[in-house]
Amino acid sequence: MDYSTNDSKSTSKKKVVAVVGGGLVGNLNACYFAKRGFQVEVFESREDIRQAKIVKGRSINLVLSHRGRQALKHVGMEDTIISKGIPMHSRMIHALNGTQSPIPYGKKGQVILLLHSAETTETGAMTFVRAEGAKEEIQADLIVGCDGAFSAIRKQFLRQSRFNYSQTYIPHGYLEFTIPPINGEFAMKPNNLHIWPRNTFMMIALPNLDKTFTCTLFMPFEEFEKVTTGDKVIEFFQKYFPDAIPLIGAEALKRDFFRLPAQAMVSVKCSPYHFGDKCVLMGDAAHAMVPFYGQGMNAGFEDCLVFNEIMDQLNEDFSAVLPEYTRVRVPDDQAIADLAMYNYVEMREHVNSKWFLFRKNVDNFLHIIMPRTIIPLYTMVTFTRTRYHKVVKHWHWQDKVRKDIVHVHSTLQFMLSFSAYLALLTF
C-alpha cells in the first residue's frame, strides 16, 4: 500500500518509510508519516485491510482511551472512529448469587469507548518473499516494525549485540463464547464491561454492534484440562457462572467450549526499540502485553504520537530521533505491561473484596478534594496522558498516603475510645 501525500512538507527527494505490518498501529503510523510528507509504503502479508470485510465471528473488541483518542485526533480520525464505538461507563460485577453491582471507571462523564475491528502482521534494505515464492528487495530510509507480538523485524534485532528481550506466557488461557440478542436487543446492559470474578479465574462480556456479547473465560490451563465433557462444562458453569447459562445457552456452551483449545497470552519486553538510524519497533512488536488493562492498542497508538512529537523536536533527524524514542518510550511501555498483569488480579479477585471497594471510595473522595494530588490509578492510565512509568510511581506514593491516612484515622479512633474509657473510670 502506498500512503504518499502531496499535502504536507515537501523536499526535492522524499524519504521513503517502509511500515512492516498493516494492522492498527501500522496504518496509523502510515498516516503520521504521510502527513509529514514522507513516501510511505506498508507491507502486509494479509489482504489489503482497507478493503477487508468484517466476518461474523472474527470481530475483536478494542478499548479506546484518552491516549488513543489523542493519537487519532492528530491525524483527524478521532470523530470518525468514536462515531462507531460503544461508550462504556463502568464494570458490572456479577456475584455468584446472580446479583450485579457497578463500579464506575471514573467521574461522571468519563467513559471508555469500545471499538470493533476485523481480524484479518543498517542499510534500510528488506527482502520480502511473496506467496508465489518470488523475492523482492525494498530500499527504505526508515523501516518501522509494527508486525505484532511475533515480529519478523524484531527477530532481526536478536542478531545484534546488547539487545534485551524477554517473552513470558502467563499460565492462564482463554476461550470465547457468544451471548445472542433477546428479541433483537442486548441481553444485558450494553454500556458496561460485565465481569464474573472468581478469584483464580474470571469471565468477562463485552457488547458488539450486532447486539451480541462476546464472553471470554480466562482461567489456568490446568483448570481447562479438567473439563473434558459437555456435562462437565454445564456442571462447571452451574457452580461458578449459573446466571450465564441461560444467556449463552447450554448447547452452545457444550459446543463452543471444545471448538478450539484454550488460547495462550504472551507478554513481550525488549530494548532498545531502534537499530541505528534505519529501523524502529512500535506497537506489539515492541511491547506485546496481556489484554487486562485494554491498553495494548492505546499504547501502540501513543507510540506513533510520541514518535511524531520527537520528530518535531529533533527536526526529523532519524539519527537523533530513534535513540530518543527508545529512551522516552521503553520505561513507559514496560510499565503498562506490568500494570496489565496486575489488573488481571484486580479484575478476577480484588473486585470481590470489601477492602478494595473501600479503598476505591477513599481514592475517589480524596480525588474530589485534592484533584491534582490524589488521582485514581485507572483515571491516570485511561483518562490522562501521564507517562505510564510516572503513573506507577504516583500510584505507589498514593498507596502510602492512603495507608498513612487509614493509620492516623485508626489511631485517633483508639485515642478517642481510650479517652472515653478513662473519663468513665474517673467518673
Rosetta blueprint (number, residue, H / E / L):
1 M L
2 D E
3 Y L
4 S L
5 T L
6 N L
7 D L
8 S L
9 K L
10 S L
11 T L
12 S L
13 K L
14 K L
15 K L
16 V E
17 V E
18 A E
19 V E
20 V E
21 G L
22 G L
23 G L
24 L H
25 V H
26 G H
27 N H
28 L H
29 N H
30 A H
31 C H
32 Y H
33 F H
34 A H
35 K H
36 R L
37 G L
38 F L
39 Q E
40 V E
41 E E
42 V E
43 F E
44 E L
45 S L
46 R L
47 E L
48 D L
49 I H
50 R H
51 Q H
52 A L
53 K L
54 I L
55 V L
56 K L
57 G L
58 R L
59 S E
60 I E
61 N E
62 L E
63 V E
64 L E
65 S L
66 H H
67 R H
68 G H
69 R H
70 Q H
71 A H
72 L H
73 K H
74 H H
75 V L
76 G L
77 M L
78 E H
79 D H
80 T H
81 I H
82 I H
83 S L
84 K L
85 G L
86 I E
87 P E
88 M E
89 H L
90 S E
91 R E
92 M E
93 I E
94 H E
95 A L
96 L L
97 N L
98 G L
99 T L
100 Q E
101 S E
102 P E
103 I E
104 P E
105 Y L
106 G L
107 K L
108 K L
109 G L
110 Q L
111 V L
112 I E
113 L E
114 L E
115 L E
116 H E
117 S E
118 A E
119 E L
120 T L
121 T L
122 E L
123 T L
124 G L
125 A E
126 M E
127 T E
128 F E
129 V E
130 R L
131 A L
132 E L
133 G L
134 A L
135 K E
136 E E
137 E E
138 I E
139 Q E
140 A L
141 D L
142 L E
143 I E
144 V E
145 G E
146 C L
147 D L
148 G L
149 A L
150 F L
151 S L
152 A H
153 I H
154 R H
155 K H
156 Q H
157 F H
158 L L
159 R L
160 Q L
161 S L
162 R L
163 F L
164 N E
165 Y E
166 S E
167 Q E
168 T E
169 Y E
170 I E
171 P E
172 H E
173 G E
174 Y E
175 L E
176 E E
177 F E
178 T E
179 I E
180 P L
181 P L
182 I E
183 N L
184 G L
185 E E
186 F L
187 A L
188 M L
189 K L
190 P L
191 N L
192 N E
193 L E
194 H E
195 I E
196 W E
197 P E
198 R L
199 N L
200 T L
201 F L
202 M E
203 M E
204 I E
205 A E
206 L E
207 P E
208 N L
209 L L
210 D L
211 K L
212 T L
213 F E
214 T E
215 C E
216 T E
217 L E
218 F E
219 M E
220 P E
221 F H
222 E H
223 E H
224 F H
225 E H
226 K H
227 V L
228 T L
229 T L
230 G H
231 D H
232 K H
233 V H
234 I H
235 E H
236 F H
237 F H
238 Q H
239 K H
240 Y H
241 F L
242 P H
243 D H
244 A H
245 I H
246 P H
247 L H
248 I H
249 G L
250 A H
251 E H
252 A H
253 L H
254 K H
255 R H
256 D H
257 F H
258 F L
259 R L
260 L L
261 P L
262 A L
263 Q E
264 A E
265 M E
266 V E
267 S E
268 V E
269 K E
270 C E
271 S E
272 P L
273 Y L
274 H E
275 F E
276 G L
277 D L
278 K L
279 C E
280 V E
281 L E
282 M L
283 G L
284 D H
285 A H
286 A H
287 H H
288 A L
289 M L
290 V L
291 P H
292 F H
293 Y H
294 G L
295 Q L
296 G H
297 M H
298 N H
299 A H
300 G H
301 F H
302 E H
303 D H
304 C H
305 L H
306 V H
307 F H
308 N H
309 E H
310 I H
311 M H
312 D H
313 Q H
314 L L
315 N L
316 E L
317 D L
318 F H
319 S H
320 A H
321 V H
322 L H
323 P H
324 E H
325 Y H
326 T H
327 R H
328 V H
329 R H
330 V H
331 P H
332 D H
333 D H
334 Q H
335 A H
336 I H
337 A H
338 D H
339 L H
340 A H
341 M H
342 Y H
343 N H
344 Y H
345 V H
346 E H
347 M H
348 R H
349 E L
350 H H
351 V H
352 N H
353 S L
354 K H
355 W H
356 F H
357 L H
358 F H
359 R H
360 K H
361 N H
362 V H
363 D H
364 N H
365 F H
366 L H
367 H H
368 I H
369 I H
370 M L
371 P L
372 R L
373 T L
374 I L
375 I L
376 P L
377 L H
378 Y H
379 T H
380 M H
381 V H
382 T H
383 F H
384 T L
385 R L
386 T L
387 R L
388 Y H
389 H H
390 K H
391 V H
392 V H
393 K H
394 H H
395 W H
396 H H
397 W H
398 Q H
399 D H
400 K H
401 V H
402 R H
403 K H
404 D H
405 I H
406 V H
407 H H
408 V H
409 H H
410 S H
411 T H
412 L H
413 Q H
414 F H
415 M H
416 L H
417 S H
418 F H
419 S H
420 A H
421 Y H
422 L H
423 A H
424 L H
425 L H
426 T H
427 F L
